[in-house]
Amino acid sequence: MSEDCLFCKIVKGEIPSEFLYEDDSFVVIKDINPAAPVHLLLLPKKHIRSNNDLQKEDGKIISDLFMVAKKMAKEQGVNESGYKLLFNVEKGGGQVIFHVHLHLIGGWKK
């Protein structure tokens, strides 16, 4: 955990947030500025600054993150209509909070 990381503070319960999902490795919250009817943030509990800081031993975290995304898409009812999974990497890629997180975005009407 990083002491000054917003997402680490959320994971530790220092900043109140409704967890839509939690297990030993992840929490899922709603994005506070949603880009779609469904916009979730999937946060590893382990602090990893960005995709550029991933280590080989983090491979399981990332693969498990995609399984959590699959589960959450189904729970949110967007698994069949479709959804996007997005990582922003570094400032130029749109990353604002430097803690690896996956956006699950969907729920648009046809």
N, C-alpha and C positions, 0 to 999 in steps of 0.2 A: 504494500500500500504506500501511496505517496501522501504525505501530510497536507500538501496544498492542492491536491487533485479533487475537483468537484465530484467526479464519479466515485472516487474512493470514499469520500465523505457520505455519499448516498448509500453506497454498499454497506458501510459501517453503521448506518442509521443516524449519523450526525446531522444529516439534512433530511427532514421528513419527505418521504416519497412513497407512493402506493406501488408495491411490487405486484405485478401481474403474474410473476413466476419467480421462484427462487429455488435453487438447489445448492449443493456444496461449492459449485464453481461459477454460477451465474445468477444475475438478477435481470429482470425485464421490467422496464418502466415505459410510460407513454412519453413521447417527445413533447416538450412544453410549447414548441412552435411547429405544430404538425403541418406537413406538406401534402397530406391526404387524409381521408377519413380514418384510416388506420395508419398510425406512424409510431412504431415502437422502437426503443433502444435496447439492444441486448448487450449487457455489460459483463465481461469477465470480472470475477472478483479479484483476480491477480492483476496488479497494475503493470500494464505494458504500454509504454508511451505512444507508439504508433506501429503501423505495419512494418516500418523500417527497423523497428527494434525487436521484432520477433526472433526467437532463437529456435533451433531445431527441437528442443524439448517442449516448445509451446505448440507443436503440431496437433496434439490431442485437444488442446483448448479450442483451437480454431475449428477442427472437424466437429467437435461436440457443439460448438456455437451454431453450426449449420443445422444440426439435429434439433436444437432448441428452437431455431427459426422455423423449421418445418412444423414442430408442435404448436408454436404460437400462431402460425398462419392458419392452421386448422382450427384452433380455439377462437380465433378472430373471424373465422368464416371467409377467409380470402384465399384459401388453398386451391380452390377450383377456379375462381374467377381470375386469379393471378395477382402477383405482387412482385415488388423489387427488393433486392438485398443490396445494400450499398455500404462500402467502407470509404470514408474520406481520409486521405493520407497527406499529412503535413498541410501547412497554411495554403499553399498553392492548389491543393486538392480539396480545399474546403474544410479541413479539420479545424475545429475551434477548441474542443476540449481534448487535451493530449492524454488520452486513455483509450486504447483500442475499444471500439464499439461498432456494432453492426446495426444499421437501420433496416427495419422491415417496414415497407411502405406499400399500401394498397387500399382497396375498398372503393375505388372509383366506380361510379355508375356508368353503364353503357350509354 
